[in-house]
Amino acid sequence: IMTRIYILEQKPVGDLSSLMNHMIIGTVTGARLAHCLFYDPVYYFNHPFEIIKIWEGGLASHGGAAGIILGLWIYSRKKENQPFLWLLDRIALAAAPGGALIRVGNFFNSEILGYHSTLPWAVIFKRIDSFPRHPSQLYESTVCLITFCILTGLYSKVKKHAAPGLLSGTFLTIIFSARFFLEFLKVPQAAYNSGLG
C-alpha cells in the first residue's frame, strides 16, 4: 500500500526501508512498554529484565499505536518532503488492513475474548472453555476493514489536496469510537479494568 502511495505521489520508494525500520522499532517498543506498564506494572517493576522478553508474549495495541506515532515523528524530522501529518495520513491507509489481520490473529490464538453469548454467531474457544462467546476480535477486524474502505474512498477523491490529518483523524475517530463500544462485549484483560463502568 505504501509503495503504491509513494509511486502515485512521486516520493522516493527507497525511503520505505527506513520508514519501516522506524515503525517496527516504534511498534514493538511501544506495544511492549504499554503491556508492561498497564497490565502488570508491579511485576515488571520488580523484574525489569522481563520487559525485554517479547518472545514470551505481551504486546498492547494502544502502546504499539503510540510507538508508531513516535517512530513516524522521528522519521519525518529527517525527511523534509514527508511531513509528519502527511505520513500519518498515508500510514492510516496501511494500518487499517494491518489492524484487521492482527485481530484475526487474536481470534486464532483465542485472545481478547468476548463475554458469553447466545447469538447464533457466537464462538466456542476450546482452549479457554466450552461457552459460546462474542467473537469480539472479528468485530474489531470488520471495523478495520470498513475503515480501510472509507479511507481508500477518501484518498482516491482528495489525494494530495486533503487537509493534513484528514485521513489519520478519520482513522482514529472510527477505530477508537468502535473500540469504545466493543469494550462492553470484551472480557477485561487487566485487573484494573474489573469493576469500572
Phi, psi and omega in degrees: 000313181292325177299315179298316179298315181296322177293312181301321185260012175055049173255154181292114182299331178299338179291343185294332177296314179295318178300316180297318179300316178299319182289320180296312180298314179297317182297306184295315181297311181296318181294320181289314180297319179296318178301313182293318184283327184266326189262335178201059186298322182299314180300311185287331174291328178278340180227068188298332180289344177290339181300322184282353183277066182292339180290347177269005177092167178106080175229138181249128185298323181293326175291322176298320178296317178296320178295321177298314181300316178296316178300318178294321179297315179298315179299314185295335178292339179267347186236103182294329183273006179226074183297160186306308182293326176300313179297314180303318180297318182286322179295327178302322178298320181279331183290327183299307177292331175298317177297322178298317180291323178299316180292328174295320175299319176299322178297311180297328181270004181057046180248158178054063187285151173269168176290166176302147183211153175250009179295151184296338180262009177299150186240141174263122177264095188299335177293337186259301180194190183250022180262135174294140183226159171299130173280069187300331178296320180287329174299312180295322178299318179296318177300319179297318180293320176296318178299318178301317179297317179297314181294320178298318177297316178298314182298318182294334179277321189252334182035247185287344187264006181289146174298134180304130180095354182299309183291314180292324177295319177297315178303307183296321180296312182292309186298312185280336172293314178296319181298321178303311183289324181289338177300333180288346179258355187254144175291133179303138182266345183230151182300325182290345179284330186290135180092350178274137181293000000 
